[in-house]
Amino acid sequence: MSCDLFNLDGRVALVTGGSKGLGKAMARGFAEAGADVMIASRSEDELKAAAVEIGEGLDVKVEWMVTDMGDREASDRLAAETILRLGKVDIVVNNAGSNTPQPIDQIIDEDWDRIVELNLTSCMRLTRAVLPGMIERKWGRVIHISSVLGLGSKPARNVYSATKAGLIGMAKASALDLGKHNITVNCIAPGPILTDLPMSLLNDAEKKEFSKMTALDRWGTPRELAGPAVFLASEAGSYTTGATILVDGGAYARAL
Protein backbone atom coordinates (compact mmCIF):
# COMPACT_ATOMS: atom_id res chain seq x y z
CA MET A 1 0.00 0.00 0.00
CA SER A 2 1.40 3.37 -1.00
CA CYS A 3 2.05 6.04 1.59
CA ASP A 4 0.51 8.43 -0.94
CA LEU A 5 -2.87 7.26 0.33
CA PHE A 6 -2.15 9.16 3.55
CA ASN A 7 -0.86 12.29 1.82
CA LEU A 8 -2.75 15.48 2.67
CA ASP A 9 -0.86 17.92 0.42
CA GLY A 10 -3.19 20.74 -0.63
CA ARG A 11 -5.76 19.98 2.06
CA VAL A 12 -6.87 22.32 4.85
CA ALA A 13 -7.74 20.94 8.28
CA LEU A 14 -9.66 22.79 10.99
CA VAL A 15 -9.25 21.42 14.52
CA THR A 16 -11.13 22.71 17.55
CA GLY A 17 -9.53 22.32 20.94
CA GLY A 18 -6.31 22.38 18.95
CA SER A 19 -3.98 24.13 21.36
CA LYS A 20 -3.14 21.09 23.49
CA GLY A 21 -3.71 17.41 24.09
CA LEU A 22 -5.54 15.41 21.45
CA GLY A 23 -6.27 18.40 19.24
CA LYS A 24 -2.66 19.52 19.04
CA ALA A 25 -1.46 15.98 18.36
CA MET A 26 -3.96 15.47 15.54
CA ALA A 27 -3.18 18.89 14.07
CA ARG A 28 0.52 18.00 14.04
CA GLY A 29 -0.32 14.70 12.32
CA PHE A 30 -2.25 16.53 9.59
CA ALA A 31 0.61 19.00 9.15
CA GLU A 32 3.15 16.19 8.88
CA ALA A 33 0.97 14.65 6.17
CA GLY A 34 1.09 17.95 4.26
CA ALA A 35 -2.09 19.80 5.24
CA ASP A 36 -2.39 23.45 6.19
CA VAL A 37 -4.01 23.73 9.59
CA MET A 38 -6.24 26.08 11.57
CA ILE A 39 -6.42 25.45 15.31
CA ALA A 40 -8.93 27.02 17.68
CA SER A 41 -9.29 27.21 21.45
CA ARG A 42 -9.99 29.77 24.16
CA SER A 43 -6.36 30.48 25.12
CA GLU A 44 -4.31 32.85 22.97
CA ASP A 45 -1.03 31.98 24.68
CA GLU A 46 -1.59 28.24 24.25
CA LEU A 47 -2.59 28.71 20.62
CA LYS A 48 0.51 30.73 19.80
CA ALA A 49 2.78 28.11 21.35
CA ALA A 50 0.92 25.22 19.74
CA ALA A 51 1.03 26.79 16.27
CA VAL A 52 4.81 26.99 16.47
CA GLU A 53 5.06 23.38 17.65
CA ILE A 54 2.64 22.04 15.02
CA GLY A 55 4.45 23.73 12.15
CA GLU A 56 8.01 23.18 13.34
CA GLY A 57 10.21 21.89 10.53
CA LEU A 58 7.33 21.64 8.07
CA ASP A 59 6.46 23.58 4.92
CA VAL A 60 2.82 24.16 5.79
CA LYS A 61 0.69 27.04 7.05
CA VAL A 62 -0.55 26.91 10.63
CA GLU A 63 -3.10 29.51 11.66
CA TRP A 64 -4.89 29.96 14.97
CA MET A 65 -7.99 31.73 16.23
CA VAL A 66 -9.19 32.37 19.76
CA THR A 67 -12.62 30.76 19.86
CA ASP A 68 -15.06 29.70 22.57
CA MET A 69 -16.99 26.85 20.98
CA GLY A 70 -19.56 27.17 23.75
CA ASP A 71 -20.65 30.42 22.09
CA ARG A 72 -23.53 29.60 19.74
CA GLU A 73 -22.22 31.96 17.04
CA ALA A 74 -18.56 30.92 17.24
CA SER A 75 -18.81 28.14 14.67
CA ASP A 76 -19.84 30.42 11.82
CA ARG A 77 -17.09 32.91 12.64
CA LEU A 78 -14.44 30.20 12.85
CA ALA A 79 -15.45 28.61 9.57
CA ALA A 80 -15.50 31.97 7.78
CA GLU A 81 -12.12 33.01 9.16
CA THR A 82 -10.52 29.71 8.20
CA ILE A 83 -11.78 30.06 4.65
CA LEU A 84 -10.57 33.67 4.54
CA ARG A 85 -7.05 32.77 5.71
CA LEU A 86 -6.53 29.34 4.16
CA GLY A 87 -8.98 29.32 1.26
CA LYS A 88 -11.22 26.41 2.23
CA VAL A 89 -11.91 23.68 4.78
CA ASP A 90 -11.43 20.08 3.62
CA ILE A 91 -11.19 18.40 7.01
CA VAL A 92 -12.95 19.40 10.22
CA VAL A 93 -12.20 17.79 13.57
CA ASN A 94 -14.73 18.51 16.30
CA ASN A 95 -12.51 17.95 19.31
CA ALA A 96 -13.38 20.71 21.81
CA GLY A 97 -15.19 19.35 24.83
CA SER A 98 -15.57 19.36 28.58
CA ASN A 99 -17.01 17.35 31.45
CA THR A 100 -18.51 18.05 34.85
CA PRO A 101 -19.20 14.73 36.60
CA GLN A 102 -22.58 14.72 38.37
CA PRO A 103 -24.83 11.83 39.45
CA ILE A 104 -28.21 11.85 37.73
CA ASP A 105 -30.01 13.07 40.85
CA GLN A 106 -27.58 15.98 41.30
CA ILE A 107 -27.31 17.36 37.78
CA ILE A 108 -27.37 21.15 37.60
CA ASP A 109 -29.31 22.39 34.59
CA GLU A 110 -26.81 25.12 33.78
CA ASP A 111 -23.92 22.62 33.71
CA TRP A 112 -25.90 20.22 31.53
CA ASP A 113 -26.81 22.96 29.05
CA ARG A 114 -23.25 24.29 28.88
CA ILE A 115 -21.69 20.91 28.18
CA VAL A 116 -24.34 19.85 25.67
CA GLU A 117 -23.72 23.13 23.84
CA LEU A 118 -19.96 22.58 23.74
CA ASN A 119 -19.71 18.82 23.29
CA LEU A 120 -22.58 18.27 20.86
CA THR A 121 -24.31 21.36 19.49
CA SER A 122 -21.09 23.14 18.50
CA CYS A 123 -20.06 20.04 16.52
CA MET A 124 -23.27 20.17 14.52
CA ARG A 125 -22.95 23.90 13.93
CA LEU A 126 -19.31 23.84 12.82
CA THR A 127 -19.95 20.88 10.54
CA ARG A 128 -22.92 22.70 9.03
CA ALA A 129 -20.84 25.84 8.54
CA VAL A 130 -18.09 24.13 6.51
CA LEU A 131 -20.33 21.88 4.42
CA PRO A 132 -21.18 24.28 1.54
CA GLY A 133 -17.59 24.30 0.31
CA MET A 134 -17.18 20.56 0.78
CA ILE A 135 -20.38 19.89 -1.15
CA GLU A 136 -19.29 22.23 -3.94
CA ARG A 137 -15.88 20.52 -4.23
CA LYS A 138 -17.35 17.01 -3.82
CA TRP A 139 -14.81 16.15 -1.12
CA GLY A 140 -14.78 16.43 2.64
CA ARG A 141 -13.91 14.74 5.89
CA VAL A 142 -15.77 15.27 9.16
CA ILE A 143 -14.30 13.70 12.30
CA HIS A 144 -16.01 13.91 15.67
CA ILE A 145 -14.00 13.07 18.79
CA SER A 146 -16.33 10.92 20.85
CA SER A 147 -15.18 8.67 23.71
CA VAL A 148 -15.27 5.11 24.93
CA LEU A 149 -17.69 6.58 27.48
CA GLY A 150 -20.09 7.19 24.59
CA LEU A 151 -20.34 3.41 24.25
CA GLY A 152 -20.21 2.45 27.90
CA SER A 153 -20.03 4.66 30.95
CA LYS A 154 -19.08 5.12 34.58
CA PRO A 155 -20.99 6.64 37.52
CA ALA A 156 -21.66 10.38 37.34
CA ARG A 157 -20.73 10.69 33.66
CA ASN A 158 -24.31 11.44 32.58
CA VAL A 159 -23.89 14.53 30.42
CA TYR A 160 -20.49 13.45 29.07
CA SER A 161 -21.70 10.01 28.00
CA ALA A 162 -24.90 11.47 26.59
CA THR A 163 -23.05 13.97 24.41
CA LYS A 164 -20.38 11.52 23.27
CA ALA A 165 -23.03 8.94 22.39
CA GLY A 166 -24.86 11.72 20.56
CA LEU A 167 -21.82 12.34 18.37
CA ILE A 168 -21.78 8.67 17.36
CA GLY A 169 -25.45 8.83 16.39
CA MET A 170 -25.01 12.10 14.55
CA ALA A 171 -22.05 10.73 12.60
CA LYS A 172 -24.15 7.82 11.35
CA ALA A 173 -27.00 10.06 10.24
CA SER A 174 -24.68 12.65 8.67
CA ALA A 175 -22.78 9.94 6.79
CA LEU A 176 -26.05 8.96 5.14
CA ASP A 177 -26.85 12.58 4.33
CA LEU A 178 -23.45 13.38 2.83
CA GLY A 179 -22.21 10.24 1.14
CA LYS A 180 -23.64 11.35 -2.20
CA HIS A 181 -21.30 14.36 -2.02
CA ASN A 182 -18.20 12.23 -1.38
CA ILE A 183 -18.02 13.50 2.21
CA THR A 184 -17.28 11.03 4.97
CA VAL A 185 -18.31 11.45 8.60
CA ASN A 186 -16.75 9.37 11.36
CA CYS A 187 -15.99 9.30 15.06
CA ILE A 188 -12.86 8.49 16.98
CA ALA A 189 -13.59 7.17 20.47
CA PRO A 190 -10.51 7.52 22.68
CA GLY A 191 -10.15 5.59 25.90
CA PRO A 192 -7.79 6.56 28.73
CA ILE A 193 -5.49 9.18 27.17
CA LEU A 194 -3.03 11.33 29.11
CA THR A 195 -4.57 14.78 28.66
CA ASP A 196 -5.36 17.62 31.04
CA LEU A 197 -9.09 16.83 31.31
CA PRO A 198 -8.94 13.33 32.85
CA MET A 199 -5.84 14.18 34.83
CA SER A 200 -7.67 17.08 36.47
CA LEU A 201 -10.80 15.05 37.27
CA LEU A 202 -9.35 11.75 38.53
CA ASN A 203 -7.54 10.91 41.73
CA ASP A 204 -4.55 8.56 41.79
CA ALA A 205 -6.65 5.48 42.51
CA GLU A 206 -8.98 6.26 39.60
CA LYS A 207 -6.05 6.84 37.25
CA LYS A 208 -4.67 3.41 38.16
CA GLU A 209 -8.13 1.88 37.74
CA PHE A 210 -8.46 3.29 34.23
CA SER A 211 -5.02 1.96 33.33
CA LYS A 212 -5.97 -1.53 34.51
CA MET A 213 -9.12 -1.40 32.34
CA THR A 214 -7.02 -1.51 29.17
CA ALA A 215 -5.56 -4.59 27.50
CA LEU A 216 -2.22 -2.75 27.23
CA ASP A 217 -2.20 -1.88 30.94
CA ARG A 218 -1.35 1.76 30.35
CA TRP A 219 -2.75 5.14 29.45
CA GLY A 220 -2.45 6.22 25.84
CA THR A 221 -0.74 9.36 24.60
CA PRO A 222 -2.27 12.11 22.45
CA ARG A 223 0.17 11.22 19.67
CA GLU A 224 -1.52 7.84 19.35
CA LEU A 225 -4.62 9.54 17.93
CA ALA A 226 -2.71 11.18 15.08
CA GLY A 227 -2.57 8.02 12.95
CA PRO A 228 -6.29 7.22 13.11
CA ALA A 229 -7.11 10.87 12.42
CA VAL A 230 -4.86 11.02 9.35
CA PHE A 231 -6.34 7.74 8.12
CA LEU A 232 -9.89 9.11 8.32
CA ALA A 233 -8.84 12.45 6.78
CA SER A 234 -7.00 10.95 3.81
CA GLU A 235 -7.73 8.81 0.76
CA ALA A 236 -6.77 5.81 2.87
CA GLY A 237 -10.08 6.23 4.66
CA SER A 238 -12.19 7.08 1.63
CA TYR A 239 -14.53 4.08 2.07
CA THR A 240 -14.94 4.48 5.83
CA THR A 241 -17.96 6.50 6.87
CA GLY A 242 -20.54 6.38 9.64
CA ALA A 243 -17.99 4.48 11.71
CA THR A 244 -16.56 4.81 15.19
CA ILE A 245 -12.91 3.88 15.59
CA LEU A 246 -11.92 2.93 19.12
CA VAL A 247 -8.48 4.12 20.20
CA ASP A 248 -8.63 2.86 23.76
CA GLY A 249 -5.86 0.34 24.37
CA GLY A 250 -8.44 -2.44 24.43
CA ALA A 251 -10.51 -0.94 27.26
CA TYR A 252 -13.84 -1.61 25.54
CA ALA A 253 -12.79 -5.15 24.63
CA ARG A 254 -12.11 -5.85 28.29
CA ALA A 255 -15.46 -4.32 29.27
CA LEU A 256 -17.22 -6.92 27.13
N, C-alpha and C positions, 0 to 999 in steps of 0.2 A: 504494500500500500504506500502510495507516495505521500511524502510530507506536505506536498502542495495542497492536499485536501484540507489541511489545517491553516493554510495561509490566509491572512486577513488583510493583505495589502489593498489599499484603496477603500477599506471599510471604515466607518465611524461608529464607535461604541459609546453609549451613554450609561454611566453607572451611578446609581444613587447610593448614599452611604459609602462613598468611594474614597474617603480620606483615611480610612484605617481598616484593620481587620480583613474580613472577607472581601469587601468592596475593593480595597486597595490591591489585594492579591489578584483578584480577577482582572482589574484594570491593567495591572502589570502584565498579566498573561496575554491580554488582547494586544497590548503595545508590543510585546515580544513577537507576536504573530504578525505584526505589521499594521495594526489598526491605529488611527488617530482616536483619541479618547477625551471625553468630557467627564469629569467627576464632580459630584455635588454632595454637600453636607452642610451642617450648620456652623462649622468652625472654620473661619478664614485661615487661622494659623496652621491648623492641621491640613487644610487643603493645599496651601502653599508648599508645605513640606512634602506632602504626598505626591504632588505633581512633579516635583524634582525627582523624587525616588522612582516614580513610575516611568519617567522618560529617560532616566540615566543610561547613557551609552547607546541610545536608540535614535533612529532617524524618523521620529514620528512627532506629531503635535499632541500636547497634553494641555487641555484647558480645564479650568475649574470655575465653579460658581457657588457662592454661598446661597443655600436653599434650605428652607424648612419644609419638608415634604408633608408635615402635618397641616400646613396652610392649604386650604382647598384650591387656591388659585396658583400655587407654586408650580404645578405640573406644566401648565400652559406656558408660563414664563420660561421654565427650564428648557422645554422643547424648542421654543422659538429662539432662545439665545444659542442653543447648541447648533441649530441650523444656520443662524447668522454667522457664527464663528467658524464652523467646520463644514458647512455646506449641506449637511443632511444628517439623518440618523438611520443607520442600518441595523444596529444591535442595541436593544435596551435591556438593562439588567435592573430589575426592581429589587433592590437589596436593603434599602433603609427600613428599619424596624425597631421596635422596642417591646418591653414586657414589664408588667407590674403584677407579680404573682398575688392572687387573691382567691380564697375559697369561694365557692358559688354563693354561699349565704352571706358573704362579706364584700361582694363586688360593689364598688363605688361607680355610679353611672358616669361621672365625668372621666374617670380613668378608662372605663370601657370605651366610651365614645372617642377619646383621644387615640387609643391604640388601634381601634378599628379604622379610624381615619388614616393613620400612618401606615399600618401594616397591610391594609387591604384596599381601601378606597383610593389612596394615592397611586397604587399600582394600576388600578383600572384607568385612572385619569391620565397618567403619564403614557400608558400604552395607547390610549385613545388619541392623545395629542400627537404622537409620532406616526400613527398609522397612515395618514394621507400620503406622505412621501413614500412609504414602503409600498403601499398599494399602487401608486403611480409607477414605481420602478419595478414592480413585480418581484420584490425580494425583501425579506426582513426576518429578523430573529428577535423573539421576545422571550426573556428568561426571568422567571419569578424565583426568588429565593424563599422557599418554604422551610420546612424543618421536619425532622423525624417526629417531632411532637405534633405535627399535622396529621400523622398517621396513627400514632398512639399518643399517650399523654402521661402526665404525672399529677399529683395533687396540686391544686391551686394554680394550674396553668390554663384556666378557662378561656380567657380572652386570647391568649397567645395561640393555643391550640385551635381555637375557632377561626382565627384569622389565617393561620398557616394552612389549615384544611381548606379554607375558602379559596386560597390561591391555587391549590391543586384542582379544585372544581372549576374555577374560572379558566385555568389553562386548558382543561379539556374542552370546555365550551368554545373558547376563543380559537382553539386549533381547528374546530369544525367550521367556525365562521370564516377563517382566514386562509385555509388551505388552498382555496381556488386562486388566491393571489400569490402563491409561493411564499407565504409567511408561516414560519413555524412558531409554536408557543409551547414552552416546556417549563418544568420546575426542577430545581435542584433542592433536595432535602438534606441539609447537613445534620449530622449527629453532634456529638461532643467535640467542639472545635475551640481551640484556645484563643478566644477573643475577649474584649473588655466586658461585653454584656454578661455572659455566664460567670465570668470570674468575679464580677461585682455582686452577683445575686446568690452565689453558692458559698457555703462554708466548706472547710477542708474535708469534712466527712462526706459531704455531698459530691465534691469534686472527685474523691476517690471512688464513690459509688458509681458515678457516671463512667469513669474509666473502666471499672470492672464490668459494666454493661456491654462493652464492645468485645468483638472477637479478637481484636488486636491488642487488647488490654492497655490502651493508651488513648489520650486525647489526640485529635487531629490538629493540623496546622492550617492556617488560612491558605497557604500556598497549595495545599492539596485540593482546593476547589478550582484552581486555575485551569487544570487540564480538562475537567468536565465542562467548564464554562466555554473554553475555546472549542471543544468538540461541538457543543450545541450551537455556537455562533458561526461555525464554519461550514464548508461544503461536506465535511466529514459527517455532519449531523443532519444532512439535508432531508433524510427520510425518517427523522425522529420528530414527532410532534404529538402534543397531548400527553406527554410522558412525564413521569417524575423519577429522576435519577437520585438514588440514595447515595450519599457520601458520608457514611456514618461509622466506618470501621467495623461493620457487622453488628451494630447495636440492634437494629430491627430484626435481623436474623435470629439473634439470641432471644429477643422478646417473644418470638413465635414458639 
